[in-house]
Amino acid sequence: MKKSKLFSIGIISLLLLALSFQACQGKIGPKPIKYGTDQCAYCKMTVSDQRFGTQLQTKKGRTYNFDDVQCMISFVKESNVKKEEVAAFYLPDYLSNSLLPAEKLFYLKSDELKSPMRGNIAAFKSLEDLEKTKASLGGTILKWEDLWK
C-alpha cells in the first residue's frame, strides 16, 4: 500500500513539474495591448491609438508595448533590448487594428497619418489596402527595413 501511495505522489509531482515548465515558456504571438492603460516602454506615454500601438516580444517571452513604431525602433537601437534578442515585432494593420508580424506588412509614411510620436507611419496587411489609403492621404511606401534607417 505504501509503495502505491509513493508512486502516486511521484506521478503527481512529475505532472505538476511538467506543467510548471510549460507555463514558463512564453507564448509566441502578440499579446493584447491594454489601450488607455499600458505605457510605452520607450517614451512612457499611454498607448492609446490602436492604429499605431506596436509590440515586441523577446525570445525569453517578455513583451514590450509602444505607442508608435518609431518608439519601438528607438528602444531597440538604444540597446534596451538587442535586436538579436527579439523573437518578433508586431504592428497593427491600420484598417483592422490586428497585431501582425512586422515583416509581412506594407508601410506608408504620410504627414496626414498623425501618429502619436509623429513618426506618421502606418502598417497594412495588403498592398491594395495601402494603395487605397495612399490615394486619399498621399505619402511614401516603405519596407520594414527602411524603418530602421
N, C-alpha and C positions, 0 to 999 in steps of 0.2 A: 504494500500500500504506500509506503514511504517513497519508494523508487518512482512510482507512478505520479505521485504528487510533485516530486522534484522535477521529473520530466516535463510535466505540465507547466510548472513555473518557468523552466528553462525555455520552453517553446514560446510562451507568452512574452518573456523577456526579449527573445530574439525578434519577435514580431514588432514589439514596441521600438526596439533599436532600429530596425529596418525602416519603420515609419518615420522616425525622427530624422534619419539621414535623408529620406525623400523630402521631408518638409524643409530641410536646409537648402536644397537645391533651388536656385531661383527659376521661376517660370520664365521661359523665353517668350517674348511678345510684349507689346505695350501694356502698361497698366493704366487704369483710368486716372485722368488728371482731375483734381477737385477744383474746378474753375471758381474763382472768387474766394478761395481759401488757400490753396497751395502757393508757395512763394517761389519765384525764380531763383535757382541755385546760384546764378551769377550776379544779378543786379538787385535781388531781394524784393522786387516789385511783385505784387499779387498777379498770378497768372489768371487773366480774366477773359481773353478773347479766344474762343475755340477755333477760330480760323488760323491762329498763329502759334498757339501753345505747342511746344516741342518737348521731346523727351529723349534721354539717352539711357541705355541700360548697360552696366558693366558686365564683364564675363563672370564676375562673382555674384551677379544678380541684383546689385544696388541700382536704384532708379533715381535719376535727377530730372526735374521738370524745369522748363524755361518758358518765358513769356514771348520769345522771339527766336528765330533760328540764329540770328547774329549773336545773341547771348550764349547759346549753346556752343557755337563755334569758338567764341572768345574764351569760354570756360575751358575748352579742350586745348586751345592754342596756348593758354597761360599755364598749362600742365596741372590744372586742378584734378583732372583725370587724363592720363595719357591716351592718345588715340589707339594704341595697341591694346589697351585695357578695355576698350569699348566693344561690347558684343553687338550692339545695334543702335542706330539713330532712328527716331521716329518723328515724322512731321504729319500734320493734319492735311487731308485733302481739303482744299479751300471751299469746295462746294458741300461736301458731306460731313466735314469735321472729323472723319475717321482717321485715327493714327495709323500710318502705314510706313514701311521701311523706306528710308530716305533715298536709297539707291534706285528704287523703282519709280520715283516720281519725276515730274517735269516741273520746272521752276519759271516763275515770271517775276521780274523786278519792275515795279511801277510806282511812281510817287503817289499815284491815286489809291494805292492799297492801304496806306496809313496804318502800318503795323505798330505795335506798342513801342518798340525801340527805334522806330523809323528806319528799320532795315528795308521795309517795304518789299518783302519777298514772300510770295505765296507758292504753295506746292499744289500740284494737280495730279490725279491718278491717271489721267489720259491727256494726250497731246490735243485732242479735239476740245476737251473742256478748257484747257489753257488758251487755245486759239480763240474760243468764243469770248473769254474774259479779256484777252488782249485786244480784241476788236473794239470793245467798249471802253477799256481803261488805258490802252496803249502800254508801252513798256518793252522790255528786252527779255528774250527767252534765255535761260541759263541752264547749265547742267550742275549736278551735285558737286562736281569737282571745282566748278567756277566759284562756288560759295566760299571755298577755302582759300582763295587767292587774296 
